[in-house]
Amino acid sequence: MRTPIRTLLTTLTASTLLMLTMGCSGNGDQKKETNPPTSASATAAQSTTTAGAAASKKTILFYGNSLTAGYGLDPAQAFPALIGKRIDSLGLGYKVVNAGLSGETTAGGKSRIGWVLRQPVDVFVLELGGNDGLRGIDLGSTRQNLQAIIDTVRTKYPDCKIVLAGMQVPPNLGAQYTRDFRAIYGQLADKNKLPIIPFLLEGVGGVPRLNLPDGIHPTAEGHRIVAETVWKTLKDVL
């Protein structure tokens, strides 16, 4: 009786090992192990291609105050985003960065310009000064601050193209101040040989239906007009 039992145990052990071996090395499991690396490789390759395409685009930086930031609106409705959509539709190799900050003065812009320029910039659109004018800040300081920003950009990125956005203020601080403020932009453009947008809010400033209740910041429709005004100058730069 002992021999048959020993033989039976040996047979069962061998069969069990055979089943375990077959279970661990079946063709189905081999396919499962083979497919994930292939799928991961394809995903990685696609991500690399997408990242490479994004990295190859040049950067347009809009540097300004609440007008650039799109105060009171969804950022997608602000004129820099609208410019970005047009650029994409035309297949131009640029990406748009909105560096607008509500309440920014030229002094504030001068202070934070170094931080903003940590990323490479190919086209720099400078829109500052409106808050200086509304606060009656000394015109000499406004001019010096704008010049300092221009100098900083050129020092950091000598090949960067700078576009200056002209601004005007209401005459409540006197006709002389209003005229001298408006003249700053033309003077800086001539001195630095910059393309200039004569007046950023052309056709929008002072038009109630195109501005929010504060009478200062454009509505979504107003930003569409501003985008057209900016594009007239920017398209030649691009």
C-alpha positions in Angstrom: 0.0 0.0 0.0 2.9 2.4 0.7 4.2 2.3 -2.9 1.0 3.3 -4.6 0.5 6.3 -2.2 4.1 7.5 -2.8 3.6 7.2 -6.5 0.3 9.1 -6.3 1.9 11.9 -4.4 4.8 12.1 -6.8 2.4 12.2 -9.7 0.3 15.0 -8.1 3.3 17.0 -7.2 4.6 16.9 -10.8 1.2 17.7 -12.2 0.9 20.7 -9.8 4.2 22.0 -10.8 3.4 21.7 -14.5 0.1 23.6 -14.0 1.9 26.4 -12.1 4.5 26.6 -14.7 2.0 26.8 -17.5 -0.1 29.4 -15.5 2.9 31.7 -15.0 4.2 31.6 -18.6 1.0 31.5 -20.7 0.9 33.4 -24.0 -1.9 35.7 -22.7 0.3 37.1 -19.9 3.2 37.6 -22.3 1.0 39.8 -24.5 -0.1 41.8 -21.5 3.5 42.4 -20.5 4.5 43.3 -24.1 1.7 45.8 -24.9 2.2 48.4 -22.1 5.8 49.3 -23.0 4.7 49.7 -26.6 1.8 52.0 -25.6 4.0 54.0 -23.2 6.6 54.5 -25.8 4.0 55.8 -28.3 2.6 58.2 -25.6 6.1 59.4 -24.7 7.0 60.0 -28.3 3.8 62.0 -28.9 4.4 64.1 -25.7 8.0 64.8 -26.9 6.7 65.9 -30.3 4.1 68.2 -28.7 6.6 69.6 -26.3 9.1 70.2 -29.1 6.6 72.0 -31.2 5.6 74.3 -28.2 9.3 75.0 -27.4 10.0 76.0 -31.0 7.5 78.8 -30.9 8.7 82.3 -30.2 7.2 84.3 -27.4 5.2 87.5 -27.5 4.9 89.1 -24.1 2.2 91.7 -23.3 3.4 93.8 -20.4 0.9 96.2 -18.9 -1.7 97.0 -16.4 -5.4 96.2 -16.1 -6.1 97.0 -19.8 -3.7 94.1 -20.7 -4.9 91.9 -17.9 -8.5 92.2 -19.1 -10.0 93.7 -15.9 -13.5 92.6 -15.2 -13.5 90.0 -18.0 -12.5 86.4 -18.5 -8.8 86.5 -19.6 -9.8 84.8 -22.8 -11.7 87.9 -23.7 -8.8 90.3 -23.2 -7.0 91.6 -26.3 -3.8 89.6 -25.8 -5.7 86.4 -25.9 -7.6 87.5 -29.0 -4.3 88.3 -30.7 -3.1 84.8 -29.7 -6.1 83.3 -31.4 -5.5 85.2 -34.6 -1.8 84.2 -34.6 -2.8 80.5 -34.2 -5.4 80.8 -37.0 -2.7 82.1 -39.3 -0.2 79.4 -38.4 2.4 81.8 -37.2 5.1 80.4 -34.9 4.4 82.5 -31.8 2.8 82.0 -28.4 1.3 84.8 -26.3 2.0 85.5 -22.7 -0.2 88.0 -20.8 1.9 89.7 -18.1 -0.7 92.4 -17.3 -1.2 93.4 -13.7 -4.2 95.5 -12.6 -3.2 98.8 -10.9 0.4 98.7 -12.3 2.2 101.9 -12.7 5.4 102.5 -14.6 7.3 102.4 -11.3 5.8 99.0 -10.5 6.5 97.8 -14.0 10.1 98.8 -13.6 10.4 96.9 -10.3 9.1 93.6 -11.6 10.5 93.6 -15.1 13.5 91.5 -14.1 11.3 88.7 -12.7 9.1 88.7 -15.9 12.2 88.4 -18.2 13.3 85.1 -16.6 11.7 83.5 -19.7 13.0 84.3 -23.2 11.1 87.0 -25.0 11.1 87.6 -28.8 8.4 90.4 -29.0 7.7 92.7 -26.1 4.6 94.9 -26.2 4.9 97.6 -23.5 1.5 99.0 -22.3 2.0 101.1 -19.2 1.5 104.7 -18.0 -2.3 105.0 -17.9 -2.3 104.7 -14.1 0.5 107.2 -13.8 -1.7 109.7 -15.8 -4.8 109.1 -13.8 -2.9 109.7 -10.6 -1.1 112.8 -11.9 2.3 111.3 -11.4 5.2 113.5 -12.5 5.7 113.1 -16.2 9.5 113.0 -15.9 9.2 109.9 -13.7 6.9 108.2 -16.1 9.2 108.8 -19.0 12.3 107.6 -17.0 10.5 104.4 -15.9 9.4 103.5 -19.4 12.9 104.1 -20.7 14.3 101.9 -17.9 12.0 99.1 -18.9 13.0 99.4 -22.5 16.7 99.4 -21.6 16.3 96.3 -19.4 14.6 94.3 -22.1 17.2 95.3 -24.7 20.1 94.4 -22.3 18.6 91.0 -21.4 17.4 90.1 -25.0 19.2 92.3 -27.6 17.3 90.7 -30.5 13.9 91.2 -28.9 11.5 93.5 -30.8 9.8 96.0 -28.6 6.4 97.6 -29.5 5.2 100.6 -27.5 1.5 101.2 -26.9 0.6 104.9 -26.7 -1.8 106.1 -24.0 -3.9 109.2 -23.4 -5.6 110.6 -20.2 -8.7 112.7 -19.6 -8.1 116.4 -19.4 -9.2 116.7 -15.7 -5.5 117.4 -14.7 -5.2 120.3 -17.2 -4.7 120.6 -20.9 -0.9 121.0 -20.6 -0.5 117.8 -18.6 -2.8 115.9 -21.0 -0.7 117.1 -24.0 2.6 116.4 -22.4 1.5 112.9 -21.3 0.4 111.9 -24.7 3.7 113.2 -26.2 5.8 110.9 -24.0 5.1 107.9 -26.2 6.0 109.4 -29.5 9.2 110.8 -28.0 10.2 107.4 -26.6 9.3 105.7 -29.9 11.5 108.1 -31.8 14.4 107.9 -29.4 14.4 104.1 -29.3 13.3 103.6 -32.9 10.3 101.5 -31.8 7.1 100.7 -33.7 4.2 102.4 -31.8 0.5 101.9 -31.4 -0.5 105.5 -31.5 -3.4 105.1 -29.0 -4.3 101.7 -27.5 -7.9 102.7 -26.8 -8.6 104.3 -30.2 -12.3 104.1 -30.9 -13.0 102.7 -27.4 -11.9 105.3 -24.8 -14.7 107.5 -23.8 -17.4 105.4 -25.6 -19.8 104.3 -22.8 -21.2 101.2 -24.5 -17.7 99.9 -25.1 -16.6 100.2 -21.5 -17.5 98.8 -18.1 -19.6 100.9 -15.7 -16.3 102.4 -14.4 -15.9 104.1 -17.7 -12.2 103.1 -17.9 -12.0 99.4 -18.7 -13.2 98.0 -22.1 -16.0 95.5 -22.3 -15.5 92.3 -24.3 -16.6 94.2 -27.5 -14.2 96.9 -26.6 -11.3 94.5 -26.3 -12.1 93.1 -29.8 -11.6 96.6 -31.1 -8.4 97.1 -29.1 -7.1 93.8 -30.6 -7.7 95.1 -34.1 -5.9 98.3 -33.2 -2.9 96.4 -31.8 -2.8 94.0 -34.8 -2.4 96.9 -37.2 1.1 97.6 -35.8 2.0 94.1 -34.5 1.4 92.3 -37.8 4.3 94.1 -39.4 6.6 93.3 -36.5 5.8 89.6 -36.8 
